[in-house]
Amino acid sequence: MAQTLRVNEADTGKRIDAWLADALSITRSAAVKLIESGNVLSNGKSVAKSLKVASGQDFEVTIPEPEPSEALPENIPLDIIYEDRDLLVVNKPKGMVVHPAAGNPNGTLVNALLYHCGDSLSGIGGVIRPGIVHRIDKDTSGLLVVAKNDETHLALSKQLKDHTVSRVYSAIALGNFNQESGTVDAPIGRHPIDRKKMAVLRNSDSAREAITHYEIIERYGDFTYIKCVLETGRTHQIRVHMSSIGHPLLGDEVYGGSNTKFEARNRAIITGQCLHAGELSFIHPKTCEKVHFECPLPDYFNKLINKLRNGV
């Protein structure tokens, strides 16, 4: 499937692999693979992955036919919030990995989707991520939209790039915020030392724009129940941003939200960061109507809130 993508003024000067990853909501490595395989053309000629794009420049991008899937279908129950011939919205449980990777070859959301959808998943994400338009972390629960065809995938990816998809998260953060709401506008990139982590990186070519809006819902002394709205969608964005302002998420061992006395008393409940993707809105690519989905807080999250309210 081929399409023409045009560079907007705000993206001028970006490397084409980073720009393409943003435009298609794919990983940078997947963008590099498209470029190196000759599937990205400018004026009919292939381009180098180090090319800096300019405003108004057009690129013809061809999405190759999906290879036979390396992930296997598994009969794993799915909490499907909505489904039609073009997409489905699922409520991913805490503890489930979105797609197969090293250490998690099966039992993932993709394995479950392959069983449920068969061949009806978009191929843009490659053999490991069929249908996956955006991701949430293993220990984050909540809503994801899955594309059943490439046309839908591309349309949703464009909405993500244009920041017209609304994603609202609930979280429990450490500390007492000084204000009722705020915005963290800080670029995020791969941690320069620990490559498994992300970090706020200012004045770095490898970092990408990241904006998170937050609002206080309830205060519990040393903890705060917050809602976060993503304007962008970088890996670990909320976790990194909240940690960067001194309020890491409860249970987040990677970004400094663990080892509290409250966590020690509730280890049976707290398994990873307390973060839930509870609301999702976008324009349906086929009906062109805005759709909105919600799912309730998971049981563990409600139990923690009750304990914090009661000072347990």
N, C-alpha and C positions, 0 to 999 in steps of 0.2 A: 504494500500500500504506500503510495507516494503522496506527499503534500508539500506545499511551499510555506516556509516560516519566514517572517520578516522581523528584523531586529528593531526594537524600539529605542528611543533616545536614551532611556535610563540604563540600557544594557551596553551602550557604546564602550568599547575598551576591554570588555570581558573576553577571556579565552573562549574559543568556540565550544570546547568540551564542557566547560562549566555552564555556558549559556544554553547549550542543547540539553544538558541534564535538567536544568530548570524548566525549559520549554516543554519537555516531554514528561517531566516528573519521573525520571529514571535515575539510576546511579551514574556517577561520573564515569566509572569503568564501562558501563553499558554504552554511554555516549561515545567514549573513545573507540569501542568496538565498532559502532556504526560508522564512525569517521574512517577508521583504518580499513574497513571492509569496502570502502568506496560508495557507501550509501548516503553520503552527504556531499552535495555538489553546489558549486557556485559558478554560474555561467557555463554549466555543463562540465566543469572540471572538478575533480576531487580536491579536498582541502587538507591542510595539516592541522593536527589537533592543537597546535600552539597558536593558530591564527587568532588575531584580535578582531572581533566583529565591530561593525560600524552601523550607526543609525540608518535605517532604510534599506539595509542590505538584505537580499533574499537568498535563502538556501532551499534547495530541493532535497527533501529527506525521504528516503525510501525505507519503510519498515519491512524487513524480510519476512517471509512466511515462517511461522513458528516451527522450531525443530520439535521432533518427538519429545514429549515431556519426560524429564529425568525423575520427576517426583511421581510417586505412585498414589492412586486413589486409596483412601482409607475411609471406612464407614465410621466417621466420628460425628456425633450430633452437632448441628449448627443452630444457633439462636438467630434465625432469620427475621429481621424486622420488616423487610420489604423485598419483593422480587418481581421483576417483569422480564421480558425477552431481551432487554438490553443491559440490565444491571441488577445487582442485589446489594442490600445493606445488611450487614451482620453485626451482632454484638459479640465481640471477641472476649472470652473469659480471661481473667488474670492467670498467668502461667502458661498460656499457649503462645508458641512462636508463630509468626506470620508465615514465613516461608522456610524451606529446608536450608540448612547451612552446616558448617562444620560443628559437630557435637549435637546437632538436632536434625538428623536425616529424615525423620518421620514424626507423625503426631502433630503436624503443623496445620495451620488454617488452610494452606494450599492443598495439602493432602485431603482435607475434608471437602474443599471446594471441587477438587477433581472428581471425587466420588459423587457429589451432588449434581454438578453441572456437566460432567462428561467432557466433551470437546468444546462446549460453549463457554470458552473463556478467551479473553484477548491474548494475543501473543507478544505484545510490545515489551512486556516485562521479561521475556526470555523463558527458557525452559524451567527455571526455578521459581519464577514469580508470575505465572500465568494469571491474568485478571487483576493483579495487584496494582492499584493506582497510587495508593499511599499506605504507609505502615504505621503501626504503633508498637512500642516495645513489648517484650514478653510479659513483664509484670505490670503493664498498663492494660486495663480493661476498657471495653467500649466499642464505639461505632466505627466501621470501615465501609466504604463503598467499593464494590468489586465490579469491574467491567467484563461484559460477556462478549464484546467484539471490539476490534481495533478502533472503529469510528467513535464509539462511546468512550473508549480509553483516551483517545486524543482530545476529545471535547472536554472531558473532566480534567485532564492534565493542563489544558489551557486555562481552565477556570482556577486551578490551583496556582498557576503561574501569575494570573491576573489578580489574585487575592480575592476572588469572588466566592470562594467556598468558605463557609463559616463553620469553625470547629471550636466548640466550647468544652473545656475540661474542668473537672472538680479535683481539688488536691488538698492535702493537709501539709502545711509547711511548718518548719521550726521557727520559733521566735514570734515576737509581737511587732507587727508592721507599724511604722510611724504615720502612715496615711491610709485612707480608705480605698484608694485605687491608684493605679500607676501604670506606666509603660516601661518595659525594658527594650531598648533599641540598641542591640550590640551584636556585631557579626560573630558567627560561629564557624569554627573549622576543626579539623582533626587536631587533637592534642599533640604538641611538638615532641613530647617524650613518651607518653603512654598512648599508643596508637589505638587502643581499644576505647579511649575516651574522646569526648568532644570538649571544646573549650571556647571561651570568649577570646577572640584574637583580633585586636585592633591593628590597623595598618599592615594587614597581611593579605597578599594576593590570593592565598588559599582559602580565606574565610568568605562566607556568603552572608548576605544581609539576613538578619533575623530580628523579628519584632513580636513581642508578647505583651498583651494587655492583661492586667489582673485587677480583681476586685475582692474586697474582704466580705465574706459572708458571715462568719462568726469568729470570735476570739475566745481562746481558752488559756489565757496566761502565757505559757511558754510555747503554745501551738496556735495556729490560725488556719481556719477553713477558708479556702479561697476558690474563686473561679478564674480561669485563664482563657483568653480568647487568642487564638493564633492568627496573626496576620501573614506570617510565613510558616513553613513547615520543615524545619531542619531536624536532623537526627538529634534526639535527646533535648530538643529545644527548651521545653518548659523546665526540665530538670537542670540544665546548664544555666539558664537565665535566673531561676530562683536561687540557685547556689551562688551565682555571681553577685547577688545583692544581699547575701548573708542569710537567706531563708531557704536552705535546701529542703527537699521533700522528706517527710517522715518515712523511714525505712529504706532510703536510697543509699545503699552502701557505696556506690561508685562516686557520688557527688557530695558526700558528707552529711547525709541525713539520718545516719544510724547511730547506734551506741548511746541512745538516751535511756534514762531510767524508765520512762514510759514504755519504750520499745522492749526493754528487758522484761518488764512485767507482762507484756502481751506478745511474746514471740510466737505463740501458737496462731495468732491472727495476722501479724505483720510479716509478709513475705515479699520483700521488695518495695519499691516506691508506692506511696498511696496516691494514685493518679488514675482518673477515670474519664474517658472521652464520652461525655453524656449527651451532646447535641451535635447534629450535623445538618447543614443546609447547603443546597446547590441548585443550579438550574438543570433540570432534566434535559439531556442532550436531544431527545426525540420530541418531547412535548413542549419544550421551551418554557415550561412552568417551573416556578420555584418550589422545591420540595423541602420539607423539614422533618427531621426524625429525632426522637429522644429515647433514651433508655434509662431506667432507674439506677441509683447507686447500688453496687453489689453489696451483699450481706456483710462482708468483712468491714467495708467502709462505714456502713451504718453502725456496726458494733463499736468501732473506734470512736465515732462521733459521740455516741451515747456515753462511753467511758470518759471521754474528755469533758463532756458537759457535766458529768457527775463527779469529776475529779478522782476517778478510780485508778 
